[in-house]
Amino acid sequence: MTPSSAPSVTPWATGLTLAAFALAVTVVTVVAFGSVLVGISPVLALVVNLVAGAGVAPTLWVWSRVPLWRWVVAGVAAGIPAGWLILLAASL
């Protein structure tokens, strides 16, 4: 058998849907946990969010090389700062 020389087709509709879902889940999670932590201590909310963001980064880096998971990575990578901005706006 010879390998196919045709380039693979990128599933944009499915991928963007998956990325949008990952973004929405990430934003809701960050805002929900952050708003509860802000009620306890704003410093605690900041520290926990920074540690969680830094902790998920290595996993996202590895997953970004897998074709299916790169869409989830894009959604989560966009959702974390978006959640932080929404949390910051809600806290002010």
N, C-alpha and C positions, 0 to 999 in steps of 0.2 A: 504494500500500500504506500502511496505517496502522500505526503502531507498536503493539505489544501493550501493553495496560494491566495485564496480570496480573503480579504480582510474581514475581521469580525465586525458585526454591526453592533453599535452601542444602543442599548435599550433605554432611550431617553425618557419616554413616558413612565415606564415602570421605575426607573432610577430616580427621577425627580419626585415621583409620588412617595417612594420610600424615604428619600431625603426630607421631604416636607413632613412626613409622619414622625421621623426621628427628631426633627427640629421642634415640632409641636410638643412631643413628649418631654424633650429636654427642657424647653422653656417652662412648661408647667411644673416640672420637678424642681428646677432651680428656684422658681418663684415661690412655690409652696414651702419647701424646706427653708429657704432664706427668710420668708416672712415670719415663720414660726421662730427662727433663731434671732431675728431682729427684735422680737418681743422679749426675748430673754436678755440678749446683749448684742448690740451692733458690732462690737469687736469680735465676738464669737462667730457671728454670721459671716463677717469678712474672712476670718481665719479658716473656717470650715469650707467656705466656697473656694478660696484659693488652694487649699490642700486637696479638695476634691477635683478641681480643675487640673492641677498638676499631677494628681494621681491617675487620672484617666488618659493623660497625654501619651504615655508609652503604649498603652493598649491601642489607642487610635492610630498611632504611627504604624504599628504592625498590621492592623486591619486595613490600612489604606492601600496595601499592596494586593489585597484580594478583591477581584472584580465586583462581587456582590456587596461586600462590606464597605467598599469605598463610598457608596451612596449614603450609608448610615453614618460613616465618619464625617462626611460633608454636612449632614444635618445636625449632628451633635456638635461639630466644630462651630457651626453658625449659631446653634441654640444656646450654648453656654454664655457667650458675650451678650446675646439678645436677652437672655434671662437676667443677667446681671444689670443691664440697662433698665429693664422693666422693674426689677427689684429696687434699684436706686431711685427711680422716678416715684415709685410707690412709697418709699421710705421718707421722702422729703416732704 
